[in-house]
Amino acid sequence: MIEEYNIIVAGVGGQGSILLSHILGNAAIAEGYHVRVAETYGAAMRGGAVSGHIRIGKSVFAPTVRLDNCDLLIGLEPLEGLRVGTKYISPEGTAILNTRSLNPIDVNVGNAVYPDLNIISGSLRKLCMEVIIVDGTNLALKAGSLRTLNIVMLGASAGKGEIPISKKIVEETILRMVPPHTKEMNKKAFELGWASV
């Protein structure tokens, strides 16, 4: 059992960051860990920044990850992944980024330019050990719904071996926590994410 492992899920409102954080927290509890989960919100609207901090270990107390101490960053939205990563990712950490961008308001109104994915991933590579790019949006659509993006990215993270929880427990937790009519779709999303890495 690990002493401490820190995960941050970074995305925007509507992508399922909070559900993913709670799935990870509940799966870690089922694995026998102590867990702390905290959420942070930007603008309180669909498309505003949302991130979930999941701290797993033998004895973790503070709910949020310390600066430069994130072992795994799951970026549901690439620029949000970079924004959170610049503060929290550990030099030994791993970032797993979705390829699909969702423009923030500044970009939509012409006050900023959205950076290329290569610039985002290159910037993160200077901050951490490994950056993995996953076409999570298309895999979610292949699973049956864009709303399964969070589960695709969870599958990719687990498939890469970045989550200290057994595959069986993660799958059982997903099926317990998603709406009953979406279970098969989410199961497929998890498997597609797992196979993508």
N, C-alpha and C positions, 0 to 999 in steps of 0.2 A: 504494500500500500504506500502511495506517495505521500511525502510530507506536505507538499503544497503545489497546486497547479492552478494557474489563472487563465481564464478565457474571457475574451470580450467579443460580443456580437455587435457589429456596427452596421447600421442601415438607416433607412428613412421610414417614416410612418406608413403603415400599410404593407410592409414587407414581411411581417411576422417575427421581428427581432425579439420581442418580449416572449412570445410563445416558445421560440427556440431556446431562449434563456431558461425558461421554466422547465422545458423538457430536459435540458442538460442538468439542471439542478436536481430534478426528481430522479433522473437516471443515476446520478452520482450518489444520492441517498440510498437508492436500491442496491448500489454496489457496496455500500457500507461506509461511505465517506461522510465527514462533516462538510456542510455546504453553506455558503452565503451567496445570495443573489440580490443584486441591486440594479435598478434601471435609471437611466438618465435621459431626459427629453430636451430637445431644442424647442423650436417654435411648436406650440400645441396645435398642429394641423397635419393633415395628410401630406406627406412629403417632407415634414420637418425631421431633423436629426433625432435618432433614437438609438441608444446603445444599452446593452445588458452586460453586467459584470457577473461572472460566475467564478467563485473561489471554492476550490475543492482541496481537501487534505485531511490529515489526521486531526488537526485542531486549527481551524481558521476563524478569525474573529471579525475583523473589519469587513464591511460589505463590499467596498470598492477596491479595485486593483490599484496597487501603488504605481507611481510613475516608473516607466522603463522596466516593468515587472510582468508584462503580459506574455504568457507562454504561447498562446494561440489566439490569433485575431481572425475572426470570420467576418469578412466584409461582404455583406449582401449588396452593397452599393460601393463601387470602387473608390470614389472620392471621399466618402465617409470613412471607408477603411483606412485611407491615407491620413485623414484628419485625426482620427483616433489613434492610429499607429504612431504618429509623430510624438505623441505624449506618452503612450503606454507600452509599446512593443519592447520586449527585451531583446538585447543583441543576440541572444541564443534562441529567440522565438521564431515562430512560423506564422506567416500570413496566408490565408486562403481567400482569394478575391473572386467575386463574380465579375463577368466581363461587361454586363449591361449597366450603363449609366442612367441615372435619373437626374435631370438637371435641377440644381437648386434655383431658388427664385432669382438670385443675382444673375445667373446665366440666362434665365428666361426673359428678364427685362433688359438684357444687353449691358449690364454693368460688369460682367466678368466673362471669361472664356473657360469652358470646361477643358481640362488638360487631357491629352491623349492617354490611353490606357498604358502605353509603354513608358510614358513619363511617370505615371502614378506607380506602376510596379517597379520601375527603376529607382524611384525615390525610396520606396519601402525596402528594396534590396540593400540599400545603404544603411538601413536601420536594424535589420534582423538577419537571421541565418538563412531563411528560405521563404520564397514567395511562390505560391502555386496559383495559377489562373484556371478557373473553371467556368465553362459556359453554362452556368447554372440556370439562366433564364430559359434557354432552349431545352435543357433537360427537364425543367419543370413543365414546360409546354408538352414535351413528349410524355411526361407522366400523366398529363390530363388537365393541368391547371397551373397558371402562373403563381397561384397562391401556395404552391408546394415548393417554391424557391428555397425557403428556409430549411426544409427537410432535405432537399438536394444538397445544400451546402453542409448540412450536418452529416449526410452520408459521405461526402467527399472528405470531410475532416476525420471521420471515423475510419474510412477506407485507407487514408494516408497513415493511420496509426497515431494520430495526434490527440486522441481523447482517451484518457485512462479508465475507460468503462467498456465492458464487454459488448460486443455487437448484439447479442441476445437481449441484454438488459435495455440497451438503447432502443431496439426495435419494439420491445414490449411497452416501454414508456411512451413512445410515439403513438402506438395503437391505443393506449389508455387515455391519452390526452387530446387527440384530435377528434373532431365530430365523427360519429359513427358512420355517416354516409361517405366520408372521405378516407376511410381506413385503407382501402385497396390502392387508391391513388397515392396516398402518402407512403405506403409500403413500397410501391414502384419507384417513387421519387427518391427514397432512401437508397434503394438498390442501384438506381442510375447514378446517383452521386458517388456511391461506394465504388462502382466500376470505373468511374471517370478518371480516377487517379492511379 
